[in-house]
Amino acid sequence: MKKQSNASLLLGAAFLMATSAIGPGFLTQTTVFTETLLASFGFVILISIIIDIGAQMNIWRIIAVSEKRAQDIANDLLPGLGYFLAALIVMGGLAFNIGNIAGAGLGTNVIFGISPEMGALLSGILAIGIFIVKEAGRLMDRFTQILGFVMIGLTIYVMFTAQPPVGEAVVKTFAPDKIDILAIITLVGGTVGGYITFAGGHRLIDAGVKGKEALPEVTKSSISAIGIASVMRIFLFLAALGVVSQGLALDPSNPPASVFQLAAGNIGYKIFGVVMWAAAVTSVVGAAYTSVSFIRTFSPVLEKYHKWLIVGFIAISTLVFVIIGKPVKILVLVGSLNGLILPIALGVMLVAAYKTKIVGDYKHPLWMTIFGVIIVAAMSYMGVYSLINGIPQLFK
């Protein structure tokens, strides 16, 4: 019985991370890059998956072995560093949650024709409801799993109706016409950037799946999470490729919606609404849960009332969108900061992996450390580049 329960927790953590990654930005990025790179975008997806797995395996393993959340590991390494990391995560999580709530409003608008604001409000109330119930963790796991399967299933249907050139996509995945470094970094940031990579790792700590003996399960769950997000990305890429290969133009104001509509007509447009809503609302849940998990250990009061902090986090995100709309300038700045979170967090974890006061007698595999260091260097460069280019946008 315990094994079955553990399997369910591991799957829940994988889906929480994956559906946190699959948000409105994920759908738009994938579609836009497919339109510009065509079949060669397959190569970008392949490289980003390899980088994602390297980052995720390192972070989840070290969280499991230390039996602590990322902010506490950072504070053990250097007092105050955990507070800095938590501040970055919460700022990024809140800003992107406003975007997620907006996406949920857009999805309900497509499905039911109600205003995006009303749809966002109803979606926010639903997300809050998940955390008010007694078995919030279990309900969150089930909610993200069901909607994850729905998103993937509907996208597969649209992919088949789009009739993509699969053979060409396979060839160009390994022999691309062009390589777009910025696209790779954008995809990595969208899949394991900011709070996302910690969503499942912190969920496993909460559920008691930790310690050296749990490492094989934790590693498997971390790879499964990237696998789920990647399957969704591949099917969406093929659907978009099928549409643009026919010479059809995507609507620049809403590229993913036009893929679904051009591939499967009005039914496709409604399917887009469901996929957009599911992607957005699961990201709302993941962002709120993970952001709060970064501050709940700082005091017994925060720990005691962490569920209500999650509720407040979702409520604030929802009200900001409903009252003010999407604060684009804040999103630009925090989006740039978000690019710096992965290298900082992964760098902290890699150093922590060699501190006996944090991981005991655990020996971190050398190949994983080297892999991690390469990712930290590449993402640091691109994160700084993104920040430098993002700030001038605020003053235009």
Sequence and secondary structure as in RCSB ss.txt:
>XXXX:A:sequence
MKKQSNASLLLGAAFLMATSAIGPGFLTQTTVFTETLLASFGFVILISIIIDIGAQMNIWRIIAVSEKRAQDIAN
DLLPGLGYFLAALIVMGGLAFNIGNIAGAGLGTNVIFGISPEMGALLSGILAIGIFIVKEAGRLMDRFTQILGFV
MIGLTIYVMFTAQPPVGEAVVKTFAPDKIDILAIITLVGGTVGGYITFAGGHRLIDAGVKGKEALPEVTKSSISA
IGIASVMRIFLFLAALGVVSQGLALDPSNPPASVFQLAAGNIGYKIFGVVMWAAAVTSVVGAAYTSVSFIRTFSP
VLEKYHKWLIVGFIAISTLVFVIIGKPVKILVLVGSLNGLILPIALGVMLVAAYKTKIVGDYKHPLWMTIFGVII
VAAMSYMGVYSLINGIPQLFK
>XXXX:A:secstr
 HHHHHHHHHHHHHHHHHHHHSSHHHHHHHHHHHHHHGGGHHHHHHHHHHHHHHHHHHHHHHHHHHTS HHHHHH
HHSTTHHHHHHHHHHHHHHHHHHHHHHHHHHHHHHHH   HHHHHHHHHHHHHHHHHSTTHHHHHHHHHHHHHHH
HHHHHHHHHHHH   HHHHHHHHHS S   HHHHHHHHHHHHSTTHHHHHHHHHHHTT  SGGGHHHHHHHHHHH
HHHHHHHHHHHHHHHHHHHHTT    TTSHHHHHHHHHHHHHHHHHHHHHHHHHHHHHHHHHHHHHHHTTGGG H
HHHHTHHHHHHHHHHHHHHHHHHH   HHHHHHHHHHHHHHHHHHHHHHHHHTT HHHHTT    HHHHHHHHHH
HHHHHHHHHHHHHHHHHHHT 
